[in-house]
Amino acid sequence: MSASTQIAPVTCRPTQAPQVFGVSRATIYRWTEKGHIRLYQRAGMTFVKVDEVLAYITGLGGQLGDQTKPAGNE
């Protein structure tokens, strides 16, 4: 394995959400409250599963602000 190869984390803390997913910690908690993703606890710490969050984000498509601008609005 080369030095530039990075392994994606399986879980992350909600405070890491901006770096990992590009969404705020508050967004992670809102999605949890609405039942879109789950929080997991271990040893008094809270985690989310990266694949669950990415699956939810992928399912949202352009609803997270990444939609293209209509022609003429540049």
DOKOLLUM-589893 format. One record per residue (C-alpha): x, y, z; residue in one letter. Coordinates in steps of 0.1 Angstrom, whole numbers. Example, Ala and Ser with C-alpha at 12.3 -4.5 7.8 and 13.67 -1.06 7.14 Angstrom:
REM DOKOLLUM-589893
[r [123,-45,78],"a"]
[r [137,-11,71],"s"]
***
This chain:
REM DOKOLLUM-589893
[r [0,0,0],"m"]
[r [14,34,-10],"s"]
[r [18,63,14],"a"]
[r [-9,83,-5],"s"]
[r [-35,56,-1],"t"]
[r [-61,66,25],"q"]
[r [-87,43,41],"i"]
[r [-121,57,47],"a"]
[r [-134,56,82],"p"]
[r [-162,33,91],"v"]
[r [-176,56,117],"t"]
[r [-171,92,127],"c"]
[r [-182,116,155],"r"]
[r [-209,141,146],"p"]
[r [-184,169,153],"t"]
[r [-163,156,124],"q"]
[r [-193,159,100],"a"]
[r [-181,191,83],"p"]
[r [-148,176,74],"q"]
[r [-161,141,64],"v"]
[r [-195,150,48],"f"]
[r [-196,187,43],"g"]
[r [-226,192,65],"v"]
[r [-229,206,100],"s"]
[r [-231,187,133],"r"]
[r [-266,201,137],"a"]
[r [-276,186,104],"t"]
[r [-265,152,115],"i"]
[r [-287,155,146],"y"]
[r [-316,168,125],"r"]
[r [-313,138,102],"w"]
[r [-312,115,132],"t"]
[r [-343,131,147],"e"]
[r [-362,126,114],"k"]
[r [-351,89,113],"g"]
[r [-329,92,82],"h"]
[r [-298,80,99],"i"]
[r [-289,65,133],"r"]
[r [-265,75,161],"l"]
[r [-245,48,178],"y"]
[r [-229,50,212],"q"]
[r [-199,32,226],"r"]
[r [-179,40,257],"a"]
[r [-199,72,262],"g"]
[r [-191,85,227],"m"]
[r [-216,91,199],"t"]
[r [-208,80,163],"f"]
[r [-225,78,129],"v"]
[r [-218,51,103],"k"]
[r [-201,68,74],"v"]
[r [-218,45,48],"d"]
[r [-253,53,63],"e"]
[r [-247,90,60],"v"]
[r [-232,88,26],"l"]
[r [-261,66,14],"a"]
[r [-286,92,27],"y"]
[r [-267,121,11],"i"]
[r [-264,103,-22],"t"]
[r [-302,96,-21],"g"]
[r [-308,134,-17],"l"]
[r [-291,142,-50],"g"]
[r [-293,179,-57],"g"]
[r [-312,188,-26],"q"]
[r [-281,197,-6],"l"]
[r [-272,228,-26],"g"]
[r [-251,211,-52],"d"]
[r [-276,216,-80],"q"]
[r [-265,235,-111],"t"]
[r [-277,270,-117],"k"]
[r [-303,276,-144],"p"]
[r [-289,290,-177],"a"]
[r [-286,328,-176],"g"]
[r [-281,331,-138],"n"]
[r [-243,331,-138],"e"]
***
